[in-house]
Amino acid sequence: MEEDKKIDQAWKEQVEKEKRDSSGDKAQREVDFKIFLSSLGIEAMIALGEIENPLTQKKEIDLNQAKYLIDLLGIIKEKTKNNLDKEEERFLDNLLYELRTIYLRKNI
């Protein structure tokens, strides 16, 4: 009977620990608009061969995928016009400029 209490207590402690750990994860998973844009930008940089693909550990160029992601960011820019704060707008403009410049350089 004493052994069951120890196991039960250990289980309760483990559950409490997981609750505390998972509540920290929620804060880490919180996404804002700039993080969302950055993730698309990183994907485009991978497709442009500027960053190693994390799955293959190699720089690979896929211009069709890069164009898709750049066009997607362009659509986001159009659809969010007049709804972004100055910092978000500047960030998106700079991101698009950099990606389009790299794309044109690689596509010529």
Biopython code that builds the backbone (N, CA, C, O; Angstrom):
import numpy as np
from Bio.PDB.StructureBuilder import StructureBuilder

atoms = [
    (1, "MET", "N", (0.815, -1.198, 0.000)),
    (1, "MET", "CA", (0.000, 0.000, 0.000)),
    (1, "MET", "C", (0.858, 1.261, 0.000)),
    (1, "MET", "O", (0.551, 2.228, -0.698)),
    (2, "GLU", "N", (1.927, 1.248, 0.781)),
    (2, "GLU", "CA", (2.851, 2.379, 0.835)),
    (2, "GLU", "C", (3.489, 2.606, -0.542)),
    (2, "GLU", "O", (3.693, 3.745, -0.961)),
    (3, "GLU", "N", (3.795, 1.522, -1.229)),
    (3, "GLU", "CA", (4.396, 1.606, -2.563)),
    (3, "GLU", "C", (3.446, 2.300, -3.543)),
    (3, "GLU", "O", (3.898, 3.090, -4.372)),
    (4, "ASP", "N", (2.146, 2.024, -3.465)),
    (4, "ASP", "CA", (1.155, 2.670, -4.330)),
    (4, "ASP", "C", (1.118, 4.177, -4.095)),
    (4, "ASP", "O", (0.977, 4.946, -5.045)),
    (5, "LYS", "N", (1.243, 4.606, -2.838)),
    (5, "LYS", "CA", (1.244, 6.031, -2.514)),
    (5, "LYS", "C", (2.459, 6.723, -3.104)),
    (5, "LYS", "O", (2.362, 7.853, -3.585)),
    (6, "LYS", "N", (3.610, 6.049, -3.071)),
    (6, "LYS", "CA", (4.834, 6.628, -3.640)),
    (6, "LYS", "C", (4.694, 6.777, -5.151)),
    (6, "LYS", "O", (5.075, 7.800, -5.719)),
    (7, "ILE", "N", (4.146, 5.752, -5.794)),
    (7, "ILE", "CA", (3.960, 5.800, -7.248)),
    (7, "ILE", "C", (2.961, 6.891, -7.602)),
    (7, "ILE", "O", (3.175, 7.658, -8.540)),
    (8, "ASP", "N", (1.854, 6.958, -6.838)),
    (8, "ASP", "CA", (0.838, 7.968, -7.089)),
    (8, "ASP", "C", (1.414, 9.374, -6.911)),
    (8, "ASP", "O", (1.144, 10.263, -7.718)),
    (9, "GLN", "N", (2.195, 9.572, -5.872)),
    (9, "GLN", "CA", (2.807, 10.873, -5.620)),
    (9, "GLN", "C", (3.791, 11.226, -6.746)),
    (9, "GLN", "O", (3.832, 12.368, -7.203)),
    (10, "ALA", "N", (4.572, 10.248, -7.182)),
    (10, "ALA", "CA", (5.523, 10.485, -8.274)),
    (10, "ALA", "C", (4.784, 10.860, -9.554)),
    (10, "ALA", "O", (5.229, 11.727, -10.306)),
    (11, "TRP", "N", (3.652, 10.200, -9.795)),
    (11, "TRP", "CA", (2.866, 10.500, -10.979)),
    (11, "TRP", "C", (2.314, 11.919, -10.907)),
    (11, "TRP", "O", (2.357, 12.655, -11.893)),
    (12, "LYS", "N", (1.796, 12.304, -9.738)),
    (12, "LYS", "CA", (1.263, 13.655, -9.563)),
    (12, "LYS", "C", (2.359, 14.698, -9.777)),
    (12, "LYS", "O", (2.128, 15.722, -10.420)),
    (13, "GLU", "N", (3.537, 14.440, -9.243)),
    (13, "GLU", "CA", (4.653, 15.370, -9.426)),
    (13, "GLU", "C", (5.020, 15.493, -10.899)),
    (13, "GLU", "O", (5.310, 16.587, -11.383)),
    (14, "GLN", "N", (5.005, 14.372, -11.609)),
    (14, "GLN", "CA", (5.328, 14.386, -13.036)),
    (14, "GLN", "C", (4.290, 15.200, -13.812)),
    (14, "GLN", "O", (4.644, 15.980, -14.696)),
    (15, "VAL", "N", (3.012, 15.016, -13.483)),
    (15, "VAL", "CA", (1.938, 15.765, -14.156)),
    (15, "VAL", "C", (2.102, 17.256, -13.900)),
    (15, "VAL", "O", (1.966, 18.057, -14.824)),
    (16, "GLU", "N", (2.390, 17.637, -12.672)),
    (16, "GLU", "CA", (2.600, 19.050, -12.343)),
    (16, "GLU", "C", (3.779, 19.631, -13.118)),
    (16, "GLU", "O", (3.715, 20.750, -13.627)),
    (17, "LYS", "N", (4.855, 18.853, -13.197)),
    (17, "LYS", "CA", (6.044, 19.304, -13.942)),
    (17, "LYS", "C", (5.694, 19.517, -15.412)),
    (17, "LYS", "O", (6.091, 20.520, -16.005)),
    (18, "GLU", "N", (4.952, 18.580, -16.001)),
    (18, "GLU", "CA", (4.561, 18.711, -17.404)),
    (18, "GLU", "C", (3.660, 19.925, -17.623)),
    (18, "GLU", "O", (3.766, 20.603, -18.646)),
    (19, "LYS", "N", (2.779, 20.198, -16.670)),
    (19, "LYS", "CA", (1.929, 21.391, -16.777)),
    (19, "LYS", "C", (2.769, 22.663, -16.794)),
    (19, "LYS", "O", (2.549, 23.560, -17.607)),
    (20, "ARG", "N", (3.741, 22.721, -15.875)),
    (20, "ARG", "CA", (4.608, 23.906, -15.823)),
    (20, "ARG", "C", (5.409, 24.027, -17.114)),
    (20, "ARG", "O", (5.532, 25.117, -17.673)),
    (21, "ASP", "N", (5.948, 22.918, -17.582)),
    (21, "ASP", "CA", (6.750, 22.941, -18.811)),
    (21, "ASP", "C", (5.908, 23.325, -20.017)),
    (21, "ASP", "O", (6.357, 24.092, -20.869)),
    (22, "SER", "N", (4.690, 22.799, -20.098)),
    (22, "SER", "CA", (3.861, 23.095, -21.266)),
    (22, "SER", "C", (3.362, 24.529, -21.252)),
    (22, "SER", "O", (3.144, 25.107, -22.317)),
    (23, "SER", "N", (3.174, 25.119, -20.085)),
    (23, "SER", "CA", (2.752, 26.516, -20.056)),
    (23, "SER", "C", (3.849, 27.418, -20.594)),
    (23, "SER", "O", (3.550, 28.445, -21.203)),
    (24, "GLY", "N", (5.100, 27.065, -20.385)),
    (24, "GLY", "CA", (6.219, 27.805, -20.963)),
    (24, "GLY", "C", (6.260, 27.642, -22.467)),
    (24, "GLY", "O", (6.631, 28.575, -23.179)),
    (25, "ASP", "N", (5.883, 26.459, -22.970)),
    (25, "ASP", "CA", (5.868, 26.205, -24.408)),
    (25, "ASP", "C", (4.867, 27.108, -25.112)),
    (25, "ASP", "O", (5.113, 27.553, -26.233)),
    (26, "LYS", "N", (3.738, 27.381, -24.462)),
    (26, "LYS", "CA", (2.726, 28.228, -25.089)),
    (26, "LYS", "C", (3.279, 29.614, -25.364)),
    (26, "LYS", "O", (3.005, 30.203, -26.409)),
    (27, "ALA", "N", (4.051, 30.128, -24.434)),
    (27, "ALA", "CA", (4.642, 31.450, -24.636)),
    (27, "ALA", "C", (5.647, 31.409, -25.771)),
    (27, "ALA", "O", (5.753, 32.359, -26.547)),
    (28, "GLN", "N", (6.385, 30.316, -25.873)),
    (28, "GLN", "CA", (7.376, 30.198, -26.937)),
    (28, "GLN", "C", (6.715, 30.019, -28.294)),
    (28, "GLN", "O", (7.279, 30.427, -29.309)),
    (29, "ARG", "N", (5.529, 29.416, -28.333)),
    (29, "ARG", "CA", (4.853, 29.166, -29.603)),
    (29, "ARG", "C", (4.039, 30.356, -30.073)),
    (29, "ARG", "O", (3.527, 30.361, -31.193)),
    (30, "GLU", "N", (3.920, 31.355, -29.228)),
    (30, "GLU", "CA", (3.150, 32.528, -29.599)),
    (30, "GLU", "C", (3.797, 33.183, -30.821)),
    (30, "GLU", "O", (5.002, 33.436, -30.836)),
    (31, "VAL", "N", (3.006, 33.445, -31.813)),
    (31, "VAL", "CA", (3.529, 33.964, -33.069)),
    (31, "VAL", "C", (2.950, 35.349, -33.323)),
    (31, "VAL", "O", (1.765, 35.595, -33.098)),
    (32, "ASP", "N", (3.799, 36.237, -33.791)),
    (32, "ASP", "CA", (3.291, 37.525, -34.242)),
    (32, "ASP", "C", (3.489, 37.599, -35.754)),
    (32, "ASP", "O", (4.045, 36.686, -36.363)),
    (33, "PHE", "N", (3.038, 38.671, -36.335)),
    (33, "PHE", "CA", (3.047, 38.799, -37.787)),
    (33, "PHE", "C", (4.468, 38.772, -38.358)),
    (33, "PHE", "O", (4.715, 38.159, -39.396)),
    (34, "LYS", "N", (5.395, 39.442, -37.670)),
    (34, "LYS", "CA", (6.776, 39.473, -38.173)),
    (34, "LYS", "C", (7.422, 38.088, -38.117)),
    (34, "LYS", "O", (8.205, 37.745, -39.003)),
    (35, "ILE", "N", (7.117, 37.302, -37.115)),
    (35, "ILE", "CA", (7.656, 35.938, -37.049)),
    (35, "ILE", "C", (7.079, 35.110, -38.187)),
    (35, "ILE", "O", (7.795, 34.324, -38.807)),
    (36, "PHE", "N", (5.804, 35.278, -38.465)),
    (36, "PHE", "CA", (5.171, 34.584, -39.584)),
    (36, "PHE", "C", (5.855, 34.946, -40.902)),
    (36, "PHE", "O", (6.186, 34.069, -41.700)),
    (37, "LEU", "N", (6.062, 36.247, -41.121)),
    (37, "LEU", "CA", (6.742, 36.686, -42.338)),
    (37, "LEU", "C", (8.166, 36.143, -42.395)),
    (37, "LEU", "O", (8.631, 35.717, -43.452)),
    (38, "SER", "N", (8.847, 36.159, -41.272)),
    (38, "SER", "CA", (10.222, 35.649, -41.216)),
    (38, "SER", "C", (10.283, 34.183, -41.594)),
    (38, "SER", "O", (11.197, 33.757, -42.299)),
    (39, "SER", "N", (9.314, 33.411, -41.128)),
    (39, "SER", "CA", (9.323, 31.980, -41.457)),
    (39, "SER", "C", (9.168, 31.764, -42.962)),
    (39, "SER", "O", (9.823, 30.896, -43.538)),
    (40, "LEU", "N", (8.308, 32.550, -43.590)),
    (40, "LEU", "CA", (8.174, 32.447, -45.049)),
    (40, "LEU", "C", (9.449, 32.923, -45.737)),
    (40, "LEU", "O", (9.871, 32.346, -46.740)),
    (41, "GLY", "N", (10.058, 33.969, -45.201)),
    (41, "GLY", "CA", (11.316, 34.470, -45.760)),
    (41, "GLY", "C", (12.433, 33.444, -45.651)),
    (41, "GLY", "O", (13.223, 33.287, -46.582)),
    (42, "ILE", "N", (12.506, 32.754, -44.543)),
    (42, "ILE", "CA", (13.538, 31.725, -44.372)),
    (42, "ILE", "C", (13.306, 30.584, -45.350)),
    (42, "ILE", "O", (14.252, 30.070, -45.947)),
    (43, "GLU", "N", (12.048, 30.188, -45.514)),
    (43, "GLU", "CA", (11.743, 29.142, -46.498)),
    (43, "GLU", "C", (12.180, 29.578, -47.896)),
    (43, "GLU", "O", (12.733, 28.782, -48.655)),
    (44, "ALA", "N", (11.932, 30.838, -48.229)),
    (44, "ALA", "CA", (12.336, 31.351, -49.542)),
    (44, "ALA", "C", (13.859, 31.364, -49.666)),
    (44, "ALA", "O", (14.397, 31.024, -50.719)),
    (45, "MET", "N", (14.550, 31.751, -48.607)),
    (45, "MET", "CA", (16.023, 31.764, -48.632)),
    (45, "MET", "C", (16.577, 30.356, -48.814)),
    (45, "MET", "O", (17.585, 30.167, -49.496)),
    (46, "ILE", "N", (15.926, 29.371, -48.211)),
    (46, "ILE", "CA", (16.334, 27.976, -48.412)),
    (46, "ILE", "C", (16.127, 27.594, -49.869)),
    (46, "ILE", "O", (17.004, 26.989, -50.486)),
    (47, "ALA", "N", (14.960, 27.948, -50.426)),
    (47, "ALA", "CA", (14.662, 27.621, -51.820)),
    (47, "ALA", "C", (15.604, 28.350, -52.780)),
    (47, "ALA", "O", (15.871, 27.860, -53.878)),
    (48, "LEU", "N", (16.099, 29.499, -52.379)),
    (48, "LEU", "CA", (17.042, 30.251, -53.213)),
    (48, "LEU", "C", (18.482, 29.746, -53.054)),
    (48, "LEU", "O", (19.385, 30.214, -53.747)),
    (49, "GLY", "N", (18.687, 28.812, -52.161)),
    (49, "GLY", "CA", (20.024, 28.270, -51.947)),
    (49, "GLY", "C", (20.913, 29.168, -51.108)),
    (49, "GLY", "O", (22.133, 28.997, -51.102)),
    (50, "GLU", "N", (20.331, 30.110, -50.406)),
    (50, "GLU", "CA", (21.101, 31.027, -49.564)),
    (50, "GLU", "C", (21.349, 30.440, -48.174)),
    (50, "GLU", "O", (22.308, 30.808, -47.496)),
    (51, "ILE", "N", (20.479, 29.529, -47.763)),
    (51, "ILE", "CA", (20.566, 28.875, -46.458)),
    (51, "ILE", "C", (20.495, 27.370, -46.690)),
    (51, "ILE", "O", (19.774, 26.906, -47.573)),
    (52, "GLU", "N", (21.240, 26.614, -45.900)),
    (52, "GLU", "CA", (21.183, 25.161, -46.017)),
    (52, "GLU", "C", (19.791, 24.651, -45.682)),
    (52, "GLU", "O", (19.137, 25.142, -44.761)),
    (53, "ASN", "N", (19.350, 23.660, -46.441)),
    (53, "ASN", "CA", (18.112, 22.973, -46.132)),
    (53, "ASN", "C", (18.337, 22.185, -44.843)),
    (53, "ASN", "O", (19.245, 21.355, -44.799)),
    (54, "PRO", "N", (17.553, 22.410, -43.806)),
    (54, "PRO", "CA", (17.799, 21.721, -42.536)),
    (54, "PRO", "C", (17.606, 20.208, -42.613)),
    (54, "PRO", "O", (18.127, 19.473, -41.774)),
    (55, "LEU", "N", (16.869, 19.745, -43.603)),
    (55, "LEU", "CA", (16.662, 18.298, -43.746)),
    (55, "LEU", "C", (17.833, 17.610, -44.429)),
    (55, "LEU", "O", (18.200, 16.493, -44.066)),
    (56, "THR", "N", (18.420, 18.278, -45.418)),
    (56, "THR", "CA", (19.501, 17.650, -46.187)),
    (56, "THR", "C", (20.881, 18.173, -45.813)),
    (56, "THR", "O", (21.894, 17.592, -46.202)),
    (57, "GLN", "N", (20.923, 19.278, -45.052)),
    (57, "GLN", "CA", (22.185, 19.927, -44.683)),
    (57, "GLN", "C", (22.966, 20.400, -45.915)),
    (57, "GLN", "O", (24.191, 20.508, -45.879)),
    (58, "LYS", "N", (22.238, 20.682, -47.008)),
    (58, "LYS", "CA", (22.860, 21.150, -48.246)),
    (58, "LYS", "C", (22.143, 22.406, -48.727)),
    (58, "LYS", "O", (20.960, 22.608, -48.454)),
    (59, "LYS", "N", (22.879, 23.240, -49.447)),
    (59, "LYS", "CA", (22.254, 24.382, -50.108)),
    (59, "LYS", "C", (21.703, 23.897, -51.439)),
    (59, "LYS", "O", (22.444, 23.401, -52.288)),
    (60, "GLU", "N", (20.411, 24.043, -51.609)),
    (60, "GLU", "CA", (19.734, 23.574, -52.811)),
    (60, "GLU", "C", (18.906, 24.710, -53.388)),
    (60, "GLU", "O", (18.310, 25.493, -52.648)),
    (61, "ILE", "N", (18.871, 24.795, -54.687)),
    (61, "ILE", "CA", (18.115, 25.866, -55.339)),
    (61, "ILE", "C", (16.859, 25.273, -55.980)),
    (61, "ILE", "O", (16.929, 24.326, -56.764)),
    (62, "ASP", "N", (15.719, 25.848, -55.629)),
    (62, "ASP", "CA", (14.437, 25.496, -56.232)),
    (62, "ASP", "C", (13.742, 26.821, -56.547)),
    (62, "ASP", "O", (12.979, 27.350, -55.739)),
    (63, "LEU", "N", (14.025, 27.339, -57.731)),
    (63, "LEU", "CA", (13.509, 28.661, -58.091)),
    (63, "LEU", "C", (11.989, 28.707, -58.185)),
    (63, "LEU", "O", (11.387, 29.749, -57.926)),
    (64, "ASN", "N", (11.359, 27.589, -58.553)),
    (64, "ASN", "CA", (9.892, 27.567, -58.592)),
    (64, "ASN", "C", (9.318, 27.749, -57.189)),
    (64, "ASN", "O", (8.371, 28.512, -56.999)),
    (65, "GLN", "N", (9.884, 27.057, -56.212)),
    (65, "GLN", "CA", (9.426, 27.201, -54.828)),
    (65, "GLN", "C", (9.725, 28.608, -54.306)),
    (65, "GLN", "O", (8.902, 29.205, -53.612)),
    (66, "ALA", "N", (10.891, 29.127, -54.640)),
    (66, "ALA", "CA", (11.256, 30.481, -54.216)),
    (66, "ALA", "C", (10.267, 31.497, -54.783)),
    (66, "ALA", "O", (9.803, 32.384, -54.066)),
    (67, "LYS", "N", (9.947, 31.366, -56.063)),
    (67, "LYS", "CA", (8.994, 32.292, -56.695)),
    (67, "LYS", "C", (7.627, 32.191, -56.031)),
    (67, "LYS", "O", (6.977, 33.207, -55.788)),
    (68, "TYR", "N", (7.197, 30.990, -55.741)),
    (68, "TYR", "CA", (5.910, 30.793, -55.076)),
    (68, "TYR", "C", (5.880, 31.527, -53.736)),
    (68, "TYR", "O", (4.921, 32.238, -53.435)),
    (69, "LEU", "N", (6.928, 31.354, -52.935)),
    (69, "LEU", "CA", (6.977, 31.986, -51.617)),
    (69, "LEU", "C", (7.066, 33.511, -51.716)),
    (69, "LEU", "O", (6.436, 34.224, -50.936)),
    (70, "ILE", "N", (7.841, 34.002, -52.668)),
    (70, "ILE", "CA", (7.947, 35.455, -52.870)),
    (70, "ILE", "C", (6.608, 36.014, -53.329)),
    (70, "ILE", "O", (6.176, 37.065, -52.856)),
    (71, "ASP", "N", (5.949, 35.312, -54.249)),
    (71, "ASP", "CA", (4.623, 35.746, -54.698)),
    (71, "ASP", "C", (3.614, 35.710, -53.548)),
    (71, "ASP", "O", (2.759, 36.590, -53.442)),
    (72, "LEU", "N", (3.713, 34.705, -52.697)),
    (72, "LEU", "CA", (2.841, 34.602, -51.535)),
    (72, "LEU", "C", (3.035, 35.805, -50.601)),
    (72, "LEU", "O", (2.064, 36.374, -50.102)),
    (73, "LEU", "N", (4.280, 36.179, -50.373)),
    (73, "LEU", "CA", (4.554, 37.368, -49.562)),
    (73, "LEU", "C", (4.005, 38.626, -50.238)),
    (73, "LEU", "O", (3.529, 39.540, -49.564)),
    (74, "GLY", "N", (4.073, 38.671, -51.565)),
    (74, "GLY", "CA", (3.496, 39.794, -52.304)),
    (74, "GLY", "C", (1.985, 39.870, -52.131)),
    (74, "GLY", "O", (1.426, 40.958, -51.993)),
    (75, "ILE", "N", (1.333, 38.727, -52.137)),
    (75, "ILE", "CA", (-0.116, 38.684, -51.919)),
    (75, "ILE", "C", (-0.437, 39.165, -50.502)),
    (75, "ILE", "O", (-1.379, 39.930, -50.295)),
    (76, "ILE", "N", (0.349, 38.711, -49.541)),
    (76, "ILE", "CA", (0.145, 39.145, -48.160)),
    (76, "ILE", "C", (0.289, 40.661, -48.067)),
    (76, "ILE", "O", (-0.480, 41.322, -47.369)),
    (77, "LYS", "N", (1.276, 41.205, -48.773)),
    (77, "LYS", "CA", (1.476, 42.664, -48.765)),
    (77, "LYS", "C", (0.227, 43.374, -49.302)),
    (77, "LYS", "O", (-0.249, 44.342, -48.709)),
    (78, "GLU", "N", (-0.291, 42.886, -50.419)),
    (78, "GLU", "CA", (-1.473, 43.512, -51.020)),
    (78, "GLU", "C", (-2.710, 43.389, -50.124)),
    (78, "GLU", "O", (-3.468, 44.347, -49.968)),
    (79, "LYS", "N", (-2.903, 42.223, -49.547)),
    (79, "LYS", "CA", (-4.103, 41.974, -48.746)),
    (79, "LYS", "C", (-4.061, 42.665, -47.378)),
    (79, "LYS", "O", (-5.100, 42.862, -46.747)),
    (80, "THR", "N", (-2.877, 43.026, -46.931)),
    (80, "THR", "CA", (-2.761, 43.688, -45.619)),
    (80, "THR", "C", (-2.509, 45.185, -45.753)),
    (80, "THR", "O", (-2.234, 45.866, -44.765)),
    (81, "LYS", "N", (-2.605, 45.691, -46.975)),
    (81, "LYS", "CA", (-2.373, 47.125, -47.205)),
    (81, "LYS", "C", (-3.254, 47.959, -46.286)),
    (81, "LYS", "O", (-4.454, 47.713, -46.161)),
    (82, "ASN", "N", (-2.645, 48.941, -45.650)),
    (82, "ASN", "CA", (-3.302, 49.851, -44.705)),
    (82, "ASN", "C", (-3.738, 49.177, -43.397)),
    (82, "ASN", "O", (-4.464, 49.777, -42.605)),
    (83, "ASN", "N", (-3.303, 47.948, -43.172)),
    (83, "ASN", "CA", (-3.639, 47.254, -41.928)),
    (83, "ASN", "C", (-2.403, 46.926, -41.096)),
    (83, "ASN", "O", (-2.524, 46.330, -40.025)),
    (84, "LEU", "N", (-1.231, 47.301, -41.567)),
    (84, "LEU", "CA", (0.004, 47.007, -40.850)),
    (84, "LEU", "C", (0.507, 48.258, -40.155)),
    (84, "LEU", "O", (0.267, 49.377, -40.608)),
    (85, "ASP", "N", (1.215, 48.051, -39.040)),
    (85, "ASP", "CA", (1.877, 49.213, -38.455)),
    (85, "ASP", "C", (3.137, 49.500, -39.262)),
    (85, "ASP", "O", (3.541, 48.688, -40.094)),
    (86, "LYS", "N", (3.747, 50.628, -39.024)),
    (86, "LYS", "CA", (4.908, 51.064, -39.827)),
    (86, "LYS", "C", (6.043, 50.048, -39.783)),
    (86, "LYS", "O", (6.677, 49.782, -40.804)),
    (87, "GLU", "N", (6.298, 49.489, -38.627)),
    (87, "GLU", "CA", (7.391, 48.528, -38.483)),
    (87, "GLU", "C", (7.122, 47.255, -39.282)),
    (87, "GLU", "O", (8.022, 46.735, -39.941)),
    (88, "GLU", "N", (5.892, 46.751, -39.227)),
    (88, "GLU", "CA", (5.533, 45.557, -39.999)),
    (88, "GLU", "C", (5.620, 45.829, -41.496)),
    (88, "GLU", "O", (6.130, 45.009, -42.259)),
    (89, "GLU", "N", (5.119, 46.984, -41.905)),
    (89, "GLU", "CA", (5.143, 47.349, -43.320)),
    (89, "GLU", "C", (6.580, 47.459, -43.830)),
    (89, "GLU", "O", (6.905, 46.952, -44.904)),
    (90, "ARG", "N", (7.428, 48.116, -43.060)),
    (90, "ARG", "CA", (8.842, 48.261, -43.428)),
    (90, "ARG", "C", (9.522, 46.889, -43.492)),
    (90, "ARG", "O", (10.300, 46.614, -44.405)),
    (91, "PHE", "N", (9.221, 46.046, -42.524)),
    (91, "PHE", "CA", (9.806, 44.701, -42.489)),
    (91, "PHE", "C", (9.416, 43.911, -43.734)),
    (91, "PHE", "O", (10.270, 43.293, -44.369)),
    (92, "LEU", "N", (8.146, 43.927, -44.080)),
    (92, "LEU", "CA", (7.667, 43.193, -45.257)),
    (92, "LEU", "C", (8.254, 43.768, -46.538)),
    (92, "LEU", "O", (8.656, 43.013, -47.424)),
    (93, "ASP", "N", (8.311, 45.084, -46.649)),
    (93, "ASP", "CA", (8.908, 45.715, -47.835)),
    (93, "ASP", "C", (10.372, 45.313, -47.993)),
    (93, "ASP", "O", (10.807, 44.961, -49.090)),
    (94, "ASN", "N", (11.129, 45.367, -46.904)),
    (94, "ASN", "CA", (12.548, 44.993, -46.962)),
    (94, "ASN", "C", (12.730, 43.529, -47.290)),
    (94, "ASN", "O", (13.608, 43.169, -48.074)),
    (95, "LEU", "N", (11.907, 42.682, -46.698)),
    (95, "LEU", "CA", (11.981, 41.249, -46.960)),
    (95, "LEU", "C", (11.722, 40.963, -48.432)),
    (95, "LEU", "O", (12.468, 40.216, -49.064)),
    (96, "LEU", "N", (10.669, 41.555, -48.976)),
    (96, "LEU", "CA", (10.353, 41.349, -50.388)),
    (96, "LEU", "C", (11.464, 41.873, -51.295)),
    (96, "LEU", "O", (11.825, 41.222, -52.275)),
    (97, "TYR", "N", (12.001, 43.035, -50.975)),
    (97, "TYR", "CA", (13.081, 43.610, -51.776)),
    (97, "TYR", "C", (14.289, 42.665, -51.802)),
    (97, "TYR", "O", (14.837, 42.378, -52.866)),
    (98, "GLU", "N", (14.694, 42.189, -50.632)),
    (98, "GLU", "CA", (15.860, 41.297, -50.550)),
    (98, "GLU", "C", (15.617, 39.997, -51.308)),
    (98, "GLU", "O", (16.474, 39.556, -52.074)),
    (99, "LEU", "N", (14.465, 39.388, -51.101)),
    (99, "LEU", "CA", (14.169, 38.114, -51.761)),
    (99, "LEU", "C", (14.057, 38.273, -53.275)),
    (99, "LEU", "O", (14.556, 37.436, -54.027)),
    (100, "ARG", "N", (13.405, 39.341, -53.722)),
    (100, "ARG", "CA", (13.277, 39.570, -55.168)),
    (100, "ARG", "C", (14.631, 39.838, -55.810)),
    (100, "ARG", "O", (14.891, 39.394, -56.929)),
    (101, "THR", "N", (15.493, 40.564, -55.105)),
    (101, "THR", "CA", (16.836, 40.840, -55.627)),
    (101, "THR", "C", (17.627, 39.543, -55.782)),
    (101, "THR", "O", (18.261, 39.320, -56.813)),
    (102, "ILE", "N", (17.591, 38.703, -54.776)),
    (102, "ILE", "CA", (18.315, 37.423, -54.841)),
    (102, "ILE", "C", (17.735, 36.554, -55.937)),
    (102, "ILE", "O", (18.474, 35.932, -56.700)),
    (103, "TYR", "N", (16.400, 36.509, -56.020)),
    (103, "TYR", "CA", (15.737, 35.698, -57.041)),
    (103, "TYR", "C", (16.155, 36.138, -58.442)),
    (103, "TYR", "O", (16.489, 35.301, -59.282)),
    (104, "LEU", "N", (16.139, 37.445, -58.698)),
    (104, "LEU", "CA", (16.519, 37.935, -60.012)),
    (104, "LEU", "C", (17.977, 37.601, -60.325)),
    (104, "LEU", "O", (18.302, 37.217, -61.448)),
    (105, "ARG", "N", (18.841, 37.747, -59.343)),
    (105, "ARG", "CA", (20.258, 37.422, -59.528)),
    (105, "ARG", "C", (20.439, 35.941, -59.873)),
    (105, "ARG", "O", (21.278, 35.606, -60.709)),
    (106, "LYS", "N", (19.686, 35.075, -59.261)),
    (106, "LYS", "CA", (19.819, 33.625, -59.498)),
    (106, "LYS", "C", (19.101, 33.181, -60.759)),
    (106, "LYS", "O", (19.445, 32.148, -61.334)),
    (107, "ASN", "N", (18.119, 33.940, -61.194)),
    (107, "ASN", "CA", (17.312, 33.546, -62.339)),
    (107, "ASN", "C", (17.856, 34.071, -63.661)),
    (107, "ASN", "O", (17.325, 33.741, -64.722)),
    (108, "ILE", "N", (18.895, 34.873, -63.613)),
    (108, "ILE", "CA", (19.450, 35.436, -64.847)),
    (108, "ILE", "C", (20.504, 34.508, -65.412)),
    (108, "ILE", "O", (21.093, 34.803, -66.451)),
]
sb = StructureBuilder()
sb.init_structure("model")
sb.init_model(0)
sb.init_chain("A")
sb.init_seg("    ")
for serial, (resi, resn, name, xyz) in enumerate(atoms, 1):
    if name == "N":
        sb.init_residue(resn, " ", resi, " ")
    sb.init_atom(name, np.array(xyz, "f"), 0.0, 1.0, " ", f" {name:<3s}", serial, name[0])
structure = sb.get_structure()
